[in-house]
Amino acid sequence: MRSTHAQAGTHPIVETKPAGADAGAHHGKAHRSDKHDSKAGKHTKPAKPAKAVKVQSAPRRFLAAAIKSPRQVGAIIPSSRFLGRAMMRLADMENARTVIEYGPGTGTITSEIVRSLHPQSRFFAIELNESMAQVFTRNHPHLKLYVRSVADVEQICSAEKLPPGSVDVIISGLPWSVLPEALQTELLEATVRVLRPGGVMLTYGYHGGLLLKAGRKFSRSLPRFFSKVTRSKPVWLNLPPAFVYRCEK
């Protein structure tokens, strides 16, 4: 049986707006418009029924979020399960007891993480984009998600009662190459501080990104933070084709 951190049980999303607040106000206005007009002695015209709102599918929500916040999302389609499996092969998940996911998006890679977790592992995710967080929670209602910046990972670990420098594995879906260099440095330094000695961060990049200056610069920066950095073979079944960085503290 898995730990309650990764198995059944409902965990609250941290720092989200109350659901339905706007909807309730709208319904109230529509109800008032159909009241009897006592001064005129007759009913006012009923308000036109509101059009049904079409709920976006996860891929459409992902695309919309990518267009609206490219520095938070970074890609136009979610990563594939094939990329997730490639990441799991490079992580020592059998021996990992604390696993964090950065930027899970809709949760495709999360599904592979959960399948690979040890029964006693503790897992939680951190997602800044609120739209993606809603999709993630719908897809993985039993998992804990913090709707905050990865810059807060040390405070989050403290809230989780984790000792400093005790995290085994971090799986990152952040779009590193599109982030400002100062923010990259801030997030990577925080990541190194929460990882245990020998702990690893796994993140991915796209082969096309290596043709860009920002992608090459990020790749060259990783050895400044980690003692060992390796790059996997291409994951051709991901769209676009990707590779995995394995960064060991």
C-alpha positions as a LaTeX table, in Angstrom:
\begin{tabular}{lrrr}
\hline
Residue & $x$ (\AA) & $y$ (\AA) & $z$ (\AA) \\
\hline
Met1 & 0.00 & 0.00 & 0.00 \\
Arg2 & 1.37 & 3.40 & $-0.96$ \\
Ser3 & 2.05 & 6.21 & 1.44 \\
Thr4 & $-0.86$ & 8.58 & 2.01 \\
His5 & 1.24 & 11.26 & 0.33 \\
Ala6 & 0.89 & 9.51 & $-3.03$ \\
Gln7 & $-2.14$ & 7.27 & $-2.73$ \\
Ala8 & $-5.83$ & 7.74 & $-1.96$ \\
Gly9 & $-6.96$ & 10.71 & 0.08 \\
Thr10 & $-7.80$ & 14.26 & $-0.93$ \\
His11 & $-5.20$ & 16.99 & $-0.51$ \\
Pro12 & $-6.05$ & 20.68 & $-0.87$ \\
Ile13 & $-4.55$ & 22.80 & $-3.61$ \\
Val14 & $-2.55$ & 25.49 & $-1.88$ \\
Glu15 & $-3.40$ & 29.14 & $-2.51$ \\
Thr16 & $-6.24$ & 28.84 & $-4.98$ \\
Lys17 & $-9.31$ & 31.00 & $-5.35$ \\
Pro18 & $-12.62$ & 29.58 & $-4.06$ \\
Ala19 & $-14.33$ & 27.72 & $-6.86$ \\
Gly20 & $-17.66$ & 28.98 & $-8.14$ \\
Ala21 & $-17.52$ & 32.45 & $-6.57$ \\
Asp22 & $-18.01$ & 34.22 & $-9.88$ \\
Ala23 & $-20.59$ & 31.72 & $-11.05$ \\
Gly24 & $-22.68$ & 32.27 & $-7.95$ \\
Ala25 & $-22.75$ & 36.01 & $-8.47$ \\
His26 & $-23.82$ & 35.58 & $-12.09$ \\
His27 & $-26.65$ & 33.24 & $-11.16$ \\
Gly28 & $-27.84$ & 35.73 & $-8.55$ \\
Lys29 & $-28.12$ & 38.51 & $-11.11$ \\
Ala30 & $-30.05$ & 36.33 & $-13.52$ \\
His31 & $-32.50$ & 35.40 & $-10.78$ \\
Arg32 & $-33.18$ & 39.01 & $-9.83$ \\
Ser33 & $-33.97$ & 40.03 & $-13.43$ \\
Asp34 & $-37.12$ & 37.88 & $-13.45$ \\
Lys35 & $-38.72$ & 39.46 & $-10.37$ \\
His36 & $-42.12$ & 41.22 & $-10.55$ \\
Asp37 & $-41.84$ & 44.96 & $-11.20$ \\
Ser38 & $-44.20$ & 46.31 & $-8.51$ \\
Lys39 & $-44.06$ & 49.91 & $-9.79$ \\
Ala40 & $-45.02$ & 49.06 & $-13.36$ \\
Gly41 & $-47.51$ & 46.37 & $-12.33$ \\
Lys42 & $-46.03$ & 43.79 & $-14.68$ \\
His43 & $-43.17$ & 41.45 & $-15.04$ \\
Thr44 & $-39.95$ & 42.63 & $-16.58$ \\
Lys45 & $-38.58$ & 40.63 & $-19.48$ \\
Pro46 & $-36.68$ & 37.57 & $-18.30$ \\
Ala47 & $-32.97$ & 37.62 & $-18.89$ \\
Lys48 & $-31.69$ & 35.63 & $-21.84$ \\
Pro49 & $-30.39$ & 32.25 & $-20.75$ \\
Ala50 & $-26.63$ & 32.15 & $-20.49$ \\
Lys51 & $-24.83$ & 30.18 & $-23.16$ \\
Ala52 & $-23.33$ & 26.93 & $-22.02$ \\
Val53 & $-19.60$ & 27.22 & $-21.42$ \\
Lys54 & $-17.64$ & 24.58 & $-23.28$ \\
Val55 & $-15.04$ & 23.00 & $-21.01$ \\
Gln56 & $-11.67$ & 22.81 & $-22.72$ \\
Ser57 & $-9.96$ & 19.47 & $-23.04$ \\
Ala58 & $-6.56$ & 19.07 & $-21.39$ \\
Pro59 & $-4.62$ & 19.57 & $-24.67$ \\
Arg60 & $-6.63$ & 22.70 & $-25.53$ \\
Arg61 & $-6.18$ & 24.05 & $-22.01$ \\
Phe62 & $-2.46$ & 23.36 & $-22.31$ \\
Leu63 & $-2.24$ & 25.19 & $-25.65$ \\
Ala64 & $-4.20$ & 28.15 & $-24.29$ \\
Ala65 & $-1.92$ & 28.37 & $-21.27$ \\
Ala66 & 1.18 & 28.14 & $-23.48$ \\
Ile67 & $-0.02$ & 31.04 & $-25.63$ \\
Lys68 & $-1.00$ & 33.14 & $-22.62$ \\
Ser69 & 2.08 & 32.39 & $-20.46$ \\
Pro70 & 4.91 & 31.01 & $-22.64$ \\
Arg71 & 7.49 & 31.41 & $-19.88$ \\
Gln72 & 5.40 & 29.31 & $-17.52$ \\
Val73 & 4.45 & 26.57 & $-19.99$ \\
Gly74 & 7.14 & 26.64 & $-22.68$ \\
Ala75 & 5.64 & 24.06 & $-25.08$ \\
Ile76 & 2.44 & 23.99 & $-27.11$ \\
Ile77 & 1.54 & 20.35 & $-26.37$ \\
Pro78 & 2.00 & 18.22 & $-23.24$ \\
Ser79 & 4.99 & 15.91 & $-22.94$ \\
Ser80 & 4.38 & 12.28 & $-23.88$ \\
Arg81 & 4.36 & 9.20 & $-21.68$ \\
Phe82 & 7.40 & 8.01 & $-23.63$ \\
Leu83 & 9.38 & 10.97 & $-22.34$ \\
Gly84 & 8.10 & 10.28 & $-18.84$ \\
Arg85 & 9.25 & 6.67 & $-19.04$ \\
Ala86 & 12.67 & 7.74 & $-20.29$ \\
Met87 & 12.98 & 10.02 & $-17.26$ \\
Met88 & 11.97 & 7.26 & $-14.86$ \\
Arg89 & 14.64 & 4.95 & $-16.29$ \\
Leu90 & 17.27 & 7.51 & $-15.31$ \\
Ala91 & 15.93 & 8.03 & $-11.78$ \\
Asp92 & 16.55 & 5.60 & $-8.92$ \\
Met93 & 12.85 & 5.58 & $-8.04$ \\
Glu94 & 13.03 & 2.27 & $-6.18$ \\
Asn95 & 15.24 & 3.82 & $-3.52$ \\
Ala96 & 13.80 & 7.35 & $-3.61$ \\
Arg97 & 11.71 & 8.25 & $-0.58$ \\
Thr98 & 11.06 & 11.92 & $-1.38$ \\
Val99 & 10.17 & 12.96 & $-4.92$ \\
Ile100 & 9.11 & 16.41 & $-6.15$ \\
Glu101 & 7.81 & 17.36 & $-9.57$ \\
Tyr102 & 8.31 & 20.89 & $-10.92$ \\
Gly103 & 5.81 & 22.20 & $-13.47$ \\
Pro104 & 3.70 & 19.05 & $-13.96$ \\
Gly105 & 1.30 & 20.76 & $-16.38$ \\
Thr106 & $-1.62$ & 18.43 & $-17.10$ \\
Gly107 & 0.11 & 15.53 & $-15.34$ \\
Thr108 & 1.25 & 13.22 & $-18.17$ \\
Ile109 & 4.69 & 12.65 & $-16.67$ \\
Thr110 & 3.12 & 12.58 & $-13.21$ \\
Ser111 & 1.33 & 9.37 & $-14.17$ \\
Glu112 & 4.69 & 7.73 & $-14.91$ \\
Ile113 & 6.13 & 9.04 & $-11.63$ \\
Val114 & 3.27 & 7.57 & $-9.61$ \\
Arg115 & 3.67 & 4.18 & $-11.32$ \\
Ser116 & 7.37 & 4.20 & $-10.40$ \\
Leu117 & 7.10 & 5.40 & $-6.80$ \\
His118 & 8.13 & 3.15 & $-3.94$ \\
Pro119 & 5.16 & 2.34 & $-1.65$ \\
Gln120 & 6.67 & 4.43 & 1.16 \\
Ser121 & 7.64 & 7.42 & $-1.00$ \\
Arg122 & 6.46 & 10.94 & $-0.36$ \\
Phe123 & 5.48 & 12.92 & $-3.47$ \\
Phe124 & 4.14 & 16.37 & $-4.23$ \\
Ala125 & 4.17 & 18.73 & $-7.22$ \\
Ile126 & 4.64 & 22.47 & $-7.66$ \\
Glu127 & 2.81 & 24.28 & $-10.47$ \\
Leu128 & 2.66 & 28.07 & $-10.88$ \\
Asn129 & 0.10 & 28.23 & $-13.72$ \\
Glu130 & $-3.40$ & 28.15 & $-12.22$ \\
Ser131 & $-5.06$ & 26.89 & $-15.41$ \\
Met132 & $-2.66$ & 23.94 & $-15.57$ \\
Ala133 & $-3.17$ & 23.35 & $-11.84$ \\
Gln134 & $-6.91$ & 22.91 & $-12.39$ \\
Val135 & $-6.33$ & 20.29 & $-15.08$ \\
Phe136 & $-3.73$ & 18.53 & $-12.94$ \\
Thr137 & $-6.11$ & 18.33 & $-9.98$ \\
Arg138 & $-8.87$ & 16.95 & $-12.16$ \\
Asn139 & $-6.53$ & 14.29 & $-13.53$ \\
His140 & $-4.83$ & 13.51 & $-10.22$ \\
Pro141 & $-7.23$ & 14.43 & $-7.40$ \\
His142 & $-5.41$ & 12.20 & $-4.89$ \\
Leu143 & $-2.03$ & 13.96 & $-5.25$ \\
Lys144 & $-0.77$ & 17.01 & $-3.40$ \\
Leu145 & $-0.14$ & 20.09 & $-5.53$ \\
Tyr146 & 1.28 & 23.44 & $-4.45$ \\
Val147 & 0.17 & 26.29 & $-6.71$ \\
Arg148 & 3.29 & 28.33 & $-6.15$ \\
Ser149 & 6.63 & 29.16 & $-7.72$ \\
Val150 & 9.49 & 26.66 & $-7.64$ \\
Ala151 & 11.44 & 29.53 & $-6.04$ \\
Asp152 & 9.46 & 28.64 & $-2.89$ \\
Val153 & 10.61 & 25.00 & $-2.85$ \\
Glu154 & 12.61 & 25.43 & 0.37 \\
Gln155 & 9.61 & 26.90 & 2.22 \\
Ile156 & 7.39 & 24.14 & 0.81 \\
Cys157 & 9.83 & 21.45 & 1.97 \\
Ser158 & 9.87 & 23.07 & 5.41 \\
Ala159 & 6.05 & 22.99 & 5.50 \\
Glu160 & 6.28 & 19.29 & 4.58 \\
Lys161 & 8.60 & 18.76 & 7.59 \\
Leu162 & 11.46 & 17.73 & 5.31 \\
Pro163 & 14.97 & 18.38 & 6.67 \\
Pro164 & 17.15 & 20.64 & 4.50 \\
Gly165 & 19.02 & 18.71 & 1.84 \\
Ser166 & 16.92 & 15.54 & 2.04 \\
Val167 & 15.07 & 15.30 & $-1.31$ \\
Asp168 & 16.07 & 12.27 & $-3.41$ \\
Val169 & 14.66 & 13.06 & $-6.85$ \\
Ile170 & 13.26 & 16.14 & $-8.57$ \\
Ile171 & 11.50 & 15.71 & $-11.91$ \\
Ser172 & 11.32 & 19.04 & $-13.72$ \\
Gly173 & 9.07 & 20.08 & $-16.57$ \\
Leu174 & 10.09 & 23.73 & $-16.41$ \\
Pro175 & 10.89 & 25.51 & $-19.70$ \\
Trp176 & 14.38 & 26.42 & $-18.53$ \\
Ser177 & 15.71 & 27.90 & $-21.77$ \\
Val178 & 12.96 & 30.55 & $-21.97$ \\
Leu179 & 13.41 & 31.68 & $-18.36$ \\
Pro180 & 15.56 & 34.75 & $-17.63$ \\
Glu181 & 19.09 & 33.77 & $-16.62$ \\
Ala182 & 18.72 & 35.29 & $-13.14$ \\
Leu183 & 15.58 & 33.22 & $-12.53$ \\
Gln184 & 17.30 & 30.07 & $-13.81$ \\
Thr185 & 20.09 & 30.63 & $-11.30$ \\
Glu186 & 17.66 & 31.28 & $-8.45$ \\
Leu187 & 15.68 & 28.10 & $-9.14$ \\
Leu188 & 18.72 & 25.89 & $-9.68$ \\
Glu189 & 20.40 & 27.13 & $-6.50$ \\
Ala190 & 17.22 & 26.41 & $-4.51$ \\
Thr191 & 17.03 & 22.97 & $-6.14$ \\
Val192 & 20.59 & 22.10 & $-5.14$ \\
Arg193 & 19.91 & 23.19 & $-1.55$ \\
Val194 & 16.91 & 20.86 & $-1.13$ \\
Leu195 & 18.54 & 17.83 & $-2.81$ \\
Arg196 & 20.50 & 15.37 & $-0.66$ \\
Pro197 & 24.13 & 14.61 & $-1.59$ \\
Gly198 & 23.89 & 12.27 & $-4.57$ \\
Gly199 & 20.29 & 13.34 & $-5.22$ \\
Val200 & 19.28 & 14.03 & $-8.81$ \\
Met201 & 17.25 & 16.47 & $-10.84$ \\
Leu202 & 15.88 & 15.16 & $-14.11$ \\
Thr203 & 14.73 & 17.65 & $-16.70$ \\
Tyr204 & 14.31 & 17.61 & $-20.45$ \\
Gly205 & 15.01 & 19.72 & $-23.49$ \\
Tyr206 & 14.13 & 19.63 & $-27.15$ \\
His207 & 16.68 & 18.88 & $-29.84$ \\
Gly208 & 15.58 & 21.94 & $-31.76$ \\
Gly209 & 16.29 & 24.01 & $-28.66$ \\
Leu210 & 19.99 & 23.18 & $-28.86$ \\
Leu211 & 20.10 & 25.17 & $-32.08$ \\
Leu212 & 19.14 & 28.25 & $-30.10$ \\
Lys213 & 21.58 & 30.31 & $-28.08$ \\
Ala214 & 19.41 & 30.13 & $-24.94$ \\
Gly215 & 19.21 & 26.34 & $-25.11$ \\
Arg216 & 22.97 & 25.93 & $-25.51$ \\
Lys217 & 23.65 & 28.43 & $-22.74$ \\
Phe218 & 21.39 & 26.58 & $-20.30$ \\
Ser219 & 23.06 & 23.29 & $-21.16$ \\
Arg220 & 26.50 & 24.77 & $-20.47$ \\
Ser221 & 25.32 & 26.26 & $-17.16$ \\
Leu222 & 24.26 & 22.99 & $-15.52$ \\
Pro223 & 27.77 & 21.80 & $-14.48$ \\
Arg224 & 28.08 & 24.97 & $-12.38$ \\
Phe225 & 25.37 & 23.63 & $-10.08$ \\
Phe226 & 25.75 & 19.86 & $-10.26$ \\
Ser227 & 28.74 & 17.54 & $-9.86$ \\
Lys228 & 27.69 & 15.31 & $-12.75$ \\
Val229 & 25.48 & 16.08 & $-15.76$ \\
Thr230 & 24.61 & 13.59 & $-18.51$ \\
Arg231 & 22.26 & 13.73 & $-21.50$ \\
Ser232 & 20.14 & 10.83 & $-22.71$ \\
Lys233 & 19.61 & 9.49 & $-26.19$ \\
Pro234 & 16.79 & 11.15 & $-28.17$ \\
Val235 & 13.20 & 10.30 & $-27.29$ \\
Trp236 & 11.88 & 10.28 & $-30.84$ \\
Leu237 & 8.32 & 9.37 & $-29.86$ \\
Asn238 & 7.92 & 12.66 & $-28.03$ \\
Leu239 & 6.66 & 15.61 & $-30.07$ \\
Pro240 & 8.93 & 17.45 & $-30.59$ \\
Pro241 & 11.78 & 14.94 & $-30.09$ \\
Ala242 & 13.38 & 15.44 & $-26.69$ \\
Phe243 & 16.24 & 14.30 & $-24.49$ \\
Val244 & 16.70 & 14.08 & $-20.72$ \\
Tyr245 & 19.32 & 15.78 & $-18.57$ \\
Arg246 & 20.33 & 13.82 & $-15.46$ \\
Cys247 & 21.88 & 16.24 & $-12.98$ \\
Glu248 & 23.44 & 14.78 & $-9.83$ \\
Lys249 & 24.30 & 16.85 & $-6.79$ \\
\hline
\end{tabular}
